[in-house]
């Protein structure tokens, strides 16, 4: 469970630990289509879905590198 004592702590967490699709593509050195496929197959689970983007925990993306 995450607990933040201030808005600043929350902002820091979000900027360091949450990434979008474009950042995931860079980290994994793959295409957006590959990210889409990983999501469809349940190998990668976004934490929020927007019409043209998704948000992921950075740790989940880094785990895919292993």
C-alpha positions, 0 to 999 in steps of 0.5 A: 500500500502506498501512502503519501504525506504531501502532493509533492511526494505523490508527484515525485512517485508518479514522475519516477514510477509511472510511464506511458506507452512511448516510454515503455517502447524506449525502455523495451526497445520495441514498437507500439504494436509489440506493447499492444500485443503484450497487453492483449496477451496479458503479459503487460497490464496497464494501470490506466488506459486512455483513448490513445495511450496507456500508463504502466508501472515502470517496475513492470516494464523493467521486469520485461527486460529480464 
